[in-house]
Amino acid sequence: MPTMESVETGNVQIRPFTMADMPAVVELRLHARKTEPHAFPRSFEEEARKTREQWTQRFEKTLGSGATHILELASVGNRIVGMVGAREIEEGIWDLHGVYVHPDFRGQHIASRLVRTVVEKIKARPSARLIRFQALVEQTTAVEMYKSLGFQMVDTTKRRTGDGVERDAYVFEMDLSREGSA
């Protein structure tokens, strides 16, 4: 049953992470790194070496009133099929990261629902003023999605990915101080 914080559309539910989700989220993260190493900064091998304690410490940052990270999940039934994270990298500036939807569930706008949910949660924080992140130039579908959600391309850069290759990336931003003032 969806919680008050969850958003359900069709058979896909968007909801916050709980510690009970940890094994499934770790499995999805490892799947993502193994099958698409070019899409993430850390390799499968780096992620697979993490201990349960390291995973617990990482995910505990998303819980409680003092949470410094946000982690939203997409689930179909009991299966976690997508995720997105965000963390405050300095006062009021948030980094969006780890947007991933399992290939079997792509094309259903799950990623855009996940990102929209995280954006709304960031906007609800009084100090939030900017969301910033990078997307690889070659991820054309993702790039178009970010533009459609109101993110602006502000720069280009190089990013080393989990497969060890340096790739071209766009830097995206959403200036929250301008939201609603137009």
PyMOL CGO cylinders between C-alpha atoms (Angstrom):
from pymol import cmd
from pymol.cgo import CYLINDER

trace = [
    CYLINDER, 0.00, 0.00, 0.00, 1.44, 3.43, -0.93, 0.3, 1, 1, 1, 1, 1, 1,
    CYLINDER, 1.44, 3.43, -0.93, 2.50, 5.67, 1.94, 0.3, 1, 1, 1, 1, 1, 1,
    CYLINDER, 2.50, 5.67, 1.94, 1.57, 9.33, 2.17, 0.3, 1, 1, 1, 1, 1, 1,
    CYLINDER, 1.57, 9.33, 2.17, 4.98, 10.15, 0.66, 0.3, 1, 1, 1, 1, 1, 1,
    CYLINDER, 4.98, 10.15, 0.66, 4.65, 7.79, -2.29, 0.3, 1, 1, 1, 1, 1, 1,
    CYLINDER, 4.65, 7.79, -2.29, 3.36, 8.53, -5.75, 0.3, 1, 1, 1, 1, 1, 1,
    CYLINDER, 3.36, 8.53, -5.75, 1.72, 5.73, -7.69, 0.3, 1, 1, 1, 1, 1, 1,
    CYLINDER, 1.72, 5.73, -7.69, 1.04, 5.86, -11.42, 0.3, 1, 1, 1, 1, 1, 1,
    CYLINDER, 1.04, 5.86, -11.42, -0.28, 2.74, -13.10, 0.3, 1, 1, 1, 1, 1, 1,
    CYLINDER, -0.28, 2.74, -13.10, 1.56, -0.19, -11.62, 0.3, 1, 1, 1, 1, 1, 1,
    CYLINDER, 1.56, -0.19, -11.62, 4.74, 1.80, -10.89, 0.3, 1, 1, 1, 1, 1, 1,
    CYLINDER, 4.74, 1.80, -10.89, 5.06, 3.25, -7.41, 0.3, 1, 1, 1, 1, 1, 1,
    CYLINDER, 5.06, 3.25, -7.41, 7.54, 6.05, -6.65, 0.3, 1, 1, 1, 1, 1, 1,
    CYLINDER, 7.54, 6.05, -6.65, 8.50, 6.07, -2.99, 0.3, 1, 1, 1, 1, 1, 1,
    CYLINDER, 8.50, 6.07, -2.99, 11.29, 6.88, -0.56, 0.3, 1, 1, 1, 1, 1, 1,
    CYLINDER, 11.29, 6.88, -0.56, 13.96, 4.36, 0.34, 0.3, 1, 1, 1, 1, 1, 1,
    CYLINDER, 13.96, 4.36, 0.34, 13.68, 2.38, 3.58, 0.3, 1, 1, 1, 1, 1, 1,
    CYLINDER, 13.68, 2.38, 3.58, 16.38, 0.18, 5.08, 0.3, 1, 1, 1, 1, 1, 1,
    CYLINDER, 16.38, 0.18, 5.08, 14.25, -2.85, 4.19, 0.3, 1, 1, 1, 1, 1, 1,
    CYLINDER, 14.25, -2.85, 4.19, 14.96, -1.93, 0.54, 0.3, 1, 1, 1, 1, 1, 1,
    CYLINDER, 14.96, -1.93, 0.54, 18.74, -2.11, 0.95, 0.3, 1, 1, 1, 1, 1, 1,
    CYLINDER, 18.74, -2.11, 0.95, 19.33, -5.60, -0.51, 0.3, 1, 1, 1, 1, 1, 1,
    CYLINDER, 19.33, -5.60, -0.51, 17.21, -4.87, -3.59, 0.3, 1, 1, 1, 1, 1, 1,
    CYLINDER, 17.21, -4.87, -3.59, 18.78, -1.44, -4.12, 0.3, 1, 1, 1, 1, 1, 1,
    CYLINDER, 18.78, -1.44, -4.12, 22.30, -2.85, -3.83, 0.3, 1, 1, 1, 1, 1, 1,
    CYLINDER, 22.30, -2.85, -3.83, 21.34, -5.54, -6.35, 0.3, 1, 1, 1, 1, 1, 1,
    CYLINDER, 21.34, -5.54, -6.35, 19.97, -2.92, -8.77, 0.3, 1, 1, 1, 1, 1, 1,
    CYLINDER, 19.97, -2.92, -8.77, 23.07, -0.73, -8.34, 0.3, 1, 1, 1, 1, 1, 1,
    CYLINDER, 23.07, -0.73, -8.34, 25.36, -3.67, -9.06, 0.3, 1, 1, 1, 1, 1, 1,
    CYLINDER, 25.36, -3.67, -9.06, 23.27, -4.65, -12.08, 0.3, 1, 1, 1, 1, 1, 1,
    CYLINDER, 23.27, -4.65, -12.08, 23.53, -1.08, -13.38, 0.3, 1, 1, 1, 1, 1, 1,
    CYLINDER, 23.53, -1.08, -13.38, 27.31, -0.95, -12.92, 0.3, 1, 1, 1, 1, 1, 1,
    CYLINDER, 27.31, -0.95, -12.92, 27.82, -4.36, -14.51, 0.3, 1, 1, 1, 1, 1, 1,
    CYLINDER, 27.82, -4.36, -14.51, 25.61, -3.84, -17.56, 0.3, 1, 1, 1, 1, 1, 1,
    CYLINDER, 25.61, -3.84, -17.56, 26.22, -0.11, -18.15, 0.3, 1, 1, 1, 1, 1, 1,
    CYLINDER, 26.22, -0.11, -18.15, 29.62, 0.77, -16.65, 0.3, 1, 1, 1, 1, 1, 1,
    CYLINDER, 29.62, 0.77, -16.65, 29.92, 3.78, -18.94, 0.3, 1, 1, 1, 1, 1, 1,
    CYLINDER, 29.92, 3.78, -18.94, 26.96, 5.46, -17.23, 0.3, 1, 1, 1, 1, 1, 1,
    CYLINDER, 26.96, 5.46, -17.23, 28.40, 5.71, -13.70, 0.3, 1, 1, 1, 1, 1, 1,
    CYLINDER, 28.40, 5.71, -13.70, 31.56, 7.08, -12.10, 0.3, 1, 1, 1, 1, 1, 1,
    CYLINDER, 31.56, 7.08, -12.10, 32.27, 3.95, -10.02, 0.3, 1, 1, 1, 1, 1, 1,
    CYLINDER, 32.27, 3.95, -10.02, 32.91, 0.52, -11.47, 0.3, 1, 1, 1, 1, 1, 1,
    CYLINDER, 32.91, 0.52, -11.47, 31.10, -2.70, -10.71, 0.3, 1, 1, 1, 1, 1, 1,
    CYLINDER, 31.10, -2.70, -10.71, 34.22, -3.97, -8.95, 0.3, 1, 1, 1, 1, 1, 1,
    CYLINDER, 34.22, -3.97, -8.95, 34.38, -0.92, -6.64, 0.3, 1, 1, 1, 1, 1, 1,
    CYLINDER, 34.38, -0.92, -6.64, 30.71, -1.26, -5.73, 0.3, 1, 1, 1, 1, 1, 1,
    CYLINDER, 30.71, -1.26, -5.73, 30.85, -5.05, -5.31, 0.3, 1, 1, 1, 1, 1, 1,
    CYLINDER, 30.85, -5.05, -5.31, 33.67, -4.74, -2.75, 0.3, 1, 1, 1, 1, 1, 1,
    CYLINDER, 33.67, -4.74, -2.75, 31.53, -2.70, -0.35, 0.3, 1, 1, 1, 1, 1, 1,
    CYLINDER, 31.53, -2.70, -0.35, 30.57, -4.46, 2.85, 0.3, 1, 1, 1, 1, 1, 1,
    CYLINDER, 30.57, -4.46, 2.85, 27.07, -4.56, 4.32, 0.3, 1, 1, 1, 1, 1, 1,
    CYLINDER, 27.07, -4.56, 4.32, 28.27, -2.07, 6.93, 0.3, 1, 1, 1, 1, 1, 1,
    CYLINDER, 28.27, -2.07, 6.93, 29.48, 0.34, 4.22, 0.3, 1, 1, 1, 1, 1, 1,
    CYLINDER, 29.48, 0.34, 4.22, 26.16, 0.07, 2.40, 0.3, 1, 1, 1, 1, 1, 1,
    CYLINDER, 26.16, 0.07, 2.40, 24.28, 0.64, 5.66, 0.3, 1, 1, 1, 1, 1, 1,
    CYLINDER, 24.28, 0.64, 5.66, 26.32, 3.76, 6.44, 0.3, 1, 1, 1, 1, 1, 1,
    CYLINDER, 26.32, 3.76, 6.44, 25.68, 5.10, 2.94, 0.3, 1, 1, 1, 1, 1, 1,
    CYLINDER, 25.68, 5.10, 2.94, 21.94, 4.52, 3.01, 0.3, 1, 1, 1, 1, 1, 1,
    CYLINDER, 21.94, 4.52, 3.01, 21.44, 5.78, 6.57, 0.3, 1, 1, 1, 1, 1, 1,
    CYLINDER, 21.44, 5.78, 6.57, 22.19, 9.26, 5.22, 0.3, 1, 1, 1, 1, 1, 1,
    CYLINDER, 22.19, 9.26, 5.22, 18.78, 9.17, 3.48, 0.3, 1, 1, 1, 1, 1, 1,
    CYLINDER, 18.78, 9.17, 3.48, 16.76, 8.52, 6.64, 0.3, 1, 1, 1, 1, 1, 1,
    CYLINDER, 16.76, 8.52, 6.64, 15.24, 10.72, 9.34, 0.3, 1, 1, 1, 1, 1, 1,
    CYLINDER, 15.24, 10.72, 9.34, 14.66, 14.42, 9.76, 0.3, 1, 1, 1, 1, 1, 1,
    CYLINDER, 14.66, 14.42, 9.76, 18.38, 15.24, 9.52, 0.3, 1, 1, 1, 1, 1, 1,
    CYLINDER, 18.38, 15.24, 9.52, 18.89, 13.36, 6.24, 0.3, 1, 1, 1, 1, 1, 1,
    CYLINDER, 18.89, 13.36, 6.24, 21.60, 14.84, 4.04, 0.3, 1, 1, 1, 1, 1, 1,
    CYLINDER, 21.60, 14.84, 4.04, 20.71, 12.63, 1.07, 0.3, 1, 1, 1, 1, 1, 1,
    CYLINDER, 20.71, 12.63, 1.07, 17.51, 11.74, -0.76, 0.3, 1, 1, 1, 1, 1, 1,
    CYLINDER, 17.51, 11.74, -0.76, 16.91, 8.34, -2.36, 0.3, 1, 1, 1, 1, 1, 1,
    CYLINDER, 16.91, 8.34, -2.36, 13.71, 7.66, -4.25, 0.3, 1, 1, 1, 1, 1, 1,
    CYLINDER, 13.71, 7.66, -4.25, 12.78, 4.31, -5.72, 0.3, 1, 1, 1, 1, 1, 1,
    CYLINDER, 12.78, 4.31, -5.72, 10.45, 3.04, -8.41, 0.3, 1, 1, 1, 1, 1, 1,
    CYLINDER, 10.45, 3.04, -8.41, 8.87, -0.31, -7.74, 0.3, 1, 1, 1, 1, 1, 1,
    CYLINDER, 8.87, -0.31, -7.74, 6.53, -2.62, -9.57, 0.3, 1, 1, 1, 1, 1, 1,
    CYLINDER, 6.53, -2.62, -9.57, 4.99, -4.97, -7.05, 0.3, 1, 1, 1, 1, 1, 1,
    CYLINDER, 4.99, -4.97, -7.05, 7.84, -6.02, -4.79, 0.3, 1, 1, 1, 1, 1, 1,
    CYLINDER, 7.84, -6.02, -4.79, 10.56, -5.38, -7.39, 0.3, 1, 1, 1, 1, 1, 1,
    CYLINDER, 10.56, -5.38, -7.39, 12.72, -2.24, -7.29, 0.3, 1, 1, 1, 1, 1, 1,
    CYLINDER, 12.72, -2.24, -7.29, 13.08, -1.18, -10.94, 0.3, 1, 1, 1, 1, 1, 1,
    CYLINDER, 13.08, -1.18, -10.94, 14.50, 2.33, -10.70, 0.3, 1, 1, 1, 1, 1, 1,
    CYLINDER, 14.50, 2.33, -10.70, 16.22, 4.81, -8.44, 0.3, 1, 1, 1, 1, 1, 1,
    CYLINDER, 16.22, 4.81, -8.44, 17.55, 8.33, -8.17, 0.3, 1, 1, 1, 1, 1, 1,
    CYLINDER, 17.55, 8.33, -8.17, 19.58, 10.01, -5.47, 0.3, 1, 1, 1, 1, 1, 1,
    CYLINDER, 19.58, 10.01, -5.47, 20.46, 13.53, -4.45, 0.3, 1, 1, 1, 1, 1, 1,
    CYLINDER, 20.46, 13.53, -4.45, 22.77, 15.00, -1.86, 0.3, 1, 1, 1, 1, 1, 1,
    CYLINDER, 22.77, 15.00, -1.86, 23.49, 18.47, -0.62, 0.3, 1, 1, 1, 1, 1, 1,
    CYLINDER, 23.49, 18.47, -0.62, 27.09, 19.16, -1.66, 0.3, 1, 1, 1, 1, 1, 1,
    CYLINDER, 27.09, 19.16, -1.66, 27.20, 22.59, -0.06, 0.3, 1, 1, 1, 1, 1, 1,
    CYLINDER, 27.20, 22.59, -0.06, 24.64, 24.82, 1.61, 0.3, 1, 1, 1, 1, 1, 1,
    CYLINDER, 24.64, 24.82, 1.61, 21.64, 25.01, -0.75, 0.3, 1, 1, 1, 1, 1, 1,
    CYLINDER, 21.64, 25.01, -0.75, 23.35, 23.23, -3.67, 0.3, 1, 1, 1, 1, 1, 1,
    CYLINDER, 23.35, 23.23, -3.67, 22.18, 19.73, -4.49, 0.3, 1, 1, 1, 1, 1, 1,
    CYLINDER, 22.18, 19.73, -4.49, 23.76, 17.10, -6.72, 0.3, 1, 1, 1, 1, 1, 1,
    CYLINDER, 23.76, 17.10, -6.72, 21.38, 14.76, -8.55, 0.3, 1, 1, 1, 1, 1, 1,
    CYLINDER, 21.38, 14.76, -8.55, 22.92, 11.34, -9.17, 0.3, 1, 1, 1, 1, 1, 1,
    CYLINDER, 22.92, 11.34, -9.17, 22.37, 7.67, -9.84, 0.3, 1, 1, 1, 1, 1, 1,
    CYLINDER, 22.37, 7.67, -9.84, 19.34, 8.00, -12.10, 0.3, 1, 1, 1, 1, 1, 1,
    CYLINDER, 19.34, 8.00, -12.10, 18.75, 4.46, -13.28, 0.3, 1, 1, 1, 1, 1, 1,
    CYLINDER, 18.75, 4.46, -13.28, 15.83, 2.40, -14.53, 0.3, 1, 1, 1, 1, 1, 1,
    CYLINDER, 15.83, 2.40, -14.53, 16.22, -1.30, -15.27, 0.3, 1, 1, 1, 1, 1, 1,
    CYLINDER, 16.22, -1.30, -15.27, 16.19, -1.84, -19.07, 0.3, 1, 1, 1, 1, 1, 1,
    CYLINDER, 16.19, -1.84, -19.07, 13.06, -4.03, -18.85, 0.3, 1, 1, 1, 1, 1, 1,
    CYLINDER, 13.06, -4.03, -18.85, 11.10, -1.03, -17.52, 0.3, 1, 1, 1, 1, 1, 1,
    CYLINDER, 11.10, -1.03, -17.52, 12.38, 1.82, -19.70, 0.3, 1, 1, 1, 1, 1, 1,
    CYLINDER, 12.38, 1.82, -19.70, 10.07, 3.79, -21.96, 0.3, 1, 1, 1, 1, 1, 1,
    CYLINDER, 10.07, 3.79, -21.96, 7.42, 4.21, -19.23, 0.3, 1, 1, 1, 1, 1, 1,
    CYLINDER, 7.42, 4.21, -19.23, 8.60, 7.66, -18.03, 0.3, 1, 1, 1, 1, 1, 1,
    CYLINDER, 8.60, 7.66, -18.03, 9.79, 6.16, -14.74, 0.3, 1, 1, 1, 1, 1, 1,
    CYLINDER, 9.79, 6.16, -14.74, 13.02, 8.18, -14.72, 0.3, 1, 1, 1, 1, 1, 1,
    CYLINDER, 13.02, 8.18, -14.72, 11.17, 11.46, -15.22, 0.3, 1, 1, 1, 1, 1, 1,
    CYLINDER, 11.17, 11.46, -15.22, 8.77, 10.60, -12.38, 0.3, 1, 1, 1, 1, 1, 1,
    CYLINDER, 8.77, 10.60, -12.38, 11.71, 9.77, -10.12, 0.3, 1, 1, 1, 1, 1, 1,
    CYLINDER, 11.71, 9.77, -10.12, 13.54, 13.00, -10.97, 0.3, 1, 1, 1, 1, 1, 1,
    CYLINDER, 13.54, 13.00, -10.97, 10.38, 15.11, -10.55, 0.3, 1, 1, 1, 1, 1, 1,
    CYLINDER, 10.38, 15.11, -10.55, 9.81, 13.59, -7.11, 0.3, 1, 1, 1, 1, 1, 1,
    CYLINDER, 9.81, 13.59, -7.11, 13.37, 14.36, -5.98, 0.3, 1, 1, 1, 1, 1, 1,
    CYLINDER, 13.37, 14.36, -5.98, 13.17, 17.91, -7.36, 0.3, 1, 1, 1, 1, 1, 1,
    CYLINDER, 13.17, 17.91, -7.36, 10.00, 18.52, -5.33, 0.3, 1, 1, 1, 1, 1, 1,
    CYLINDER, 10.00, 18.52, -5.33, 11.65, 17.17, -2.18, 0.3, 1, 1, 1, 1, 1, 1,
    CYLINDER, 11.65, 17.17, -2.18, 14.68, 19.41, -2.72, 0.3, 1, 1, 1, 1, 1, 1,
    CYLINDER, 14.68, 19.41, -2.72, 12.44, 22.44, -3.36, 0.3, 1, 1, 1, 1, 1, 1,
    CYLINDER, 12.44, 22.44, -3.36, 10.72, 21.77, -0.03, 0.3, 1, 1, 1, 1, 1, 1,
    CYLINDER, 10.72, 21.77, -0.03, 14.00, 22.40, 1.81, 0.3, 1, 1, 1, 1, 1, 1,
    CYLINDER, 14.00, 22.40, 1.81, 14.18, 26.08, 2.82, 0.3, 1, 1, 1, 1, 1, 1,
    CYLINDER, 14.18, 26.08, 2.82, 17.86, 26.54, 1.96, 0.3, 1, 1, 1, 1, 1, 1,
    CYLINDER, 17.86, 26.54, 1.96, 17.68, 24.84, -1.47, 0.3, 1, 1, 1, 1, 1, 1,
    CYLINDER, 17.68, 24.84, -1.47, 18.68, 27.17, -4.26, 0.3, 1, 1, 1, 1, 1, 1,
    CYLINDER, 18.68, 27.17, -4.26, 20.31, 25.07, -7.00, 0.3, 1, 1, 1, 1, 1, 1,
    CYLINDER, 20.31, 25.07, -7.00, 20.32, 21.52, -8.38, 0.3, 1, 1, 1, 1, 1, 1,
    CYLINDER, 20.32, 21.52, -8.38, 23.38, 20.58, -10.40, 0.3, 1, 1, 1, 1, 1, 1,
    CYLINDER, 23.38, 20.58, -10.40, 24.55, 17.36, -12.08, 0.3, 1, 1, 1, 1, 1, 1,
    CYLINDER, 24.55, 17.36, -12.08, 26.24, 15.90, -15.12, 0.3, 1, 1, 1, 1, 1, 1,
    CYLINDER, 26.24, 15.90, -15.12, 24.82, 13.73, -17.89, 0.3, 1, 1, 1, 1, 1, 1,
    CYLINDER, 24.82, 13.73, -17.89, 26.89, 12.08, -20.58, 0.3, 1, 1, 1, 1, 1, 1,
    CYLINDER, 26.89, 12.08, -20.58, 26.48, 13.64, -24.02, 0.3, 1, 1, 1, 1, 1, 1,
    CYLINDER, 26.48, 13.64, -24.02, 25.85, 10.15, -25.45, 0.3, 1, 1, 1, 1, 1, 1,
    CYLINDER, 25.85, 10.15, -25.45, 22.83, 9.63, -23.16, 0.3, 1, 1, 1, 1, 1, 1,
    CYLINDER, 22.83, 9.63, -23.16, 20.56, 11.47, -25.59, 0.3, 1, 1, 1, 1, 1, 1,
    CYLINDER, 20.56, 11.47, -25.59, 17.27, 10.21, -24.16, 0.3, 1, 1, 1, 1, 1, 1,
    CYLINDER, 17.27, 10.21, -24.16, 18.27, 11.27, -20.64, 0.3, 1, 1, 1, 1, 1, 1,
    CYLINDER, 18.27, 11.27, -20.64, 19.53, 14.65, -21.90, 0.3, 1, 1, 1, 1, 1, 1,
    CYLINDER, 19.53, 14.65, -21.90, 16.19, 15.35, -23.56, 0.3, 1, 1, 1, 1, 1, 1,
    CYLINDER, 16.19, 15.35, -23.56, 14.31, 14.26, -20.42, 0.3, 1, 1, 1, 1, 1, 1,
    CYLINDER, 14.31, 14.26, -20.42, 16.33, 16.66, -18.23, 0.3, 1, 1, 1, 1, 1, 1,
    CYLINDER, 16.33, 16.66, -18.23, 15.64, 19.53, -20.62, 0.3, 1, 1, 1, 1, 1, 1,
    CYLINDER, 15.64, 19.53, -20.62, 11.92, 18.71, -20.62, 0.3, 1, 1, 1, 1, 1, 1,
    CYLINDER, 11.92, 18.71, -20.62, 11.91, 18.83, -16.80, 0.3, 1, 1, 1, 1, 1, 1,
    CYLINDER, 11.91, 18.83, -16.80, 13.29, 22.37, -16.81, 0.3, 1, 1, 1, 1, 1, 1,
    CYLINDER, 13.29, 22.37, -16.81, 17.01, 21.78, -16.34, 0.3, 1, 1, 1, 1, 1, 1,
    CYLINDER, 17.01, 21.78, -16.34, 19.36, 24.04, -18.29, 0.3, 1, 1, 1, 1, 1, 1,
    CYLINDER, 19.36, 24.04, -18.29, 22.63, 22.94, -19.90, 0.3, 1, 1, 1, 1, 1, 1,
    CYLINDER, 22.63, 22.94, -19.90, 25.20, 25.37, -18.53, 0.3, 1, 1, 1, 1, 1, 1,
    CYLINDER, 25.20, 25.37, -18.53, 28.54, 23.83, -19.46, 0.3, 1, 1, 1, 1, 1, 1,
    CYLINDER, 28.54, 23.83, -19.46, 30.36, 20.82, -20.84, 0.3, 1, 1, 1, 1, 1, 1,
    CYLINDER, 30.36, 20.82, -20.84, 33.05, 18.82, -19.10, 0.3, 1, 1, 1, 1, 1, 1,
    CYLINDER, 33.05, 18.82, -19.10, 34.87, 15.50, -19.17, 0.3, 1, 1, 1, 1, 1, 1,
    CYLINDER, 34.87, 15.50, -19.17, 33.89, 12.69, -16.80, 0.3, 1, 1, 1, 1, 1, 1,
    CYLINDER, 33.89, 12.69, -16.80, 35.72, 9.46, -16.11, 0.3, 1, 1, 1, 1, 1, 1,
    CYLINDER, 35.72, 9.46, -16.11, 33.23, 6.61, -15.97, 0.3, 1, 1, 1, 1, 1, 1,
    CYLINDER, 33.23, 6.61, -15.97, 33.24, 3.21, -14.30, 0.3, 1, 1, 1, 1, 1, 1,
    CYLINDER, 33.24, 3.21, -14.30, 34.78, 1.59, -17.37, 0.3, 1, 1, 1, 1, 1, 1,
    CYLINDER, 34.78, 1.59, -17.37, 37.81, 3.90, -17.04, 0.3, 1, 1, 1, 1, 1, 1,
    CYLINDER, 37.81, 3.90, -17.04, 37.01, 6.00, -20.13, 0.3, 1, 1, 1, 1, 1, 1,
    CYLINDER, 37.01, 6.00, -20.13, 36.89, 9.79, -20.07, 0.3, 1, 1, 1, 1, 1, 1,
    CYLINDER, 36.89, 9.79, -20.07, 33.68, 10.92, -21.75, 0.3, 1, 1, 1, 1, 1, 1,
    CYLINDER, 33.68, 10.92, -21.75, 32.02, 14.22, -22.71, 0.3, 1, 1, 1, 1, 1, 1,
    CYLINDER, 32.02, 14.22, -22.71, 29.29, 15.32, -20.33, 0.3, 1, 1, 1, 1, 1, 1,
    CYLINDER, 29.29, 15.32, -20.33, 26.86, 18.21, -20.06, 0.3, 1, 1, 1, 1, 1, 1,
    CYLINDER, 26.86, 18.21, -20.06, 26.53, 20.09, -16.79, 0.3, 1, 1, 1, 1, 1, 1,
    CYLINDER, 26.53, 20.09, -16.79, 22.88, 20.71, -16.00, 0.3, 1, 1, 1, 1, 1, 1,
    CYLINDER, 22.88, 20.71, -16.00, 21.40, 23.10, -13.45, 0.3, 1, 1, 1, 1, 1, 1,
    CYLINDER, 21.40, 23.10, -13.45, 18.02, 24.13, -12.14, 0.3, 1, 1, 1, 1, 1, 1,
    CYLINDER, 18.02, 24.13, -12.14, 18.08, 27.48, -10.36, 0.3, 1, 1, 1, 1, 1, 1,
    CYLINDER, 18.08, 27.48, -10.36, 15.47, 27.14, -7.64, 0.3, 1, 1, 1, 1, 1, 1,
    CYLINDER, 15.47, 27.14, -7.64, 15.75, 30.80, -6.65, 0.3, 1, 1, 1, 1, 1, 1,
    CYLINDER, 15.75, 30.80, -6.65, 14.14, 31.65, -10.02, 0.3, 1, 1, 1, 1, 1, 1,
    CYLINDER, 14.14, 31.65, -10.02, 11.38, 29.05, -9.71, 0.3, 1, 1, 1, 1, 1, 1,
    CYLINDER, 11.38, 29.05, -9.71, 7.99, 30.71, -9.50, 0.3, 1, 1, 1, 1, 1, 1,
    CYLINDER, 7.99, 30.71, -9.50, 9.41, 34.23, -9.93, 0.3, 1, 1, 1, 1, 1, 1,
    CYLINDER, 9.41, 34.23, -9.93, 8.80, 34.40, -13.68, 0.3, 1, 1, 1, 1, 1, 1,
]
cmd.load_cgo(trace, "trace")
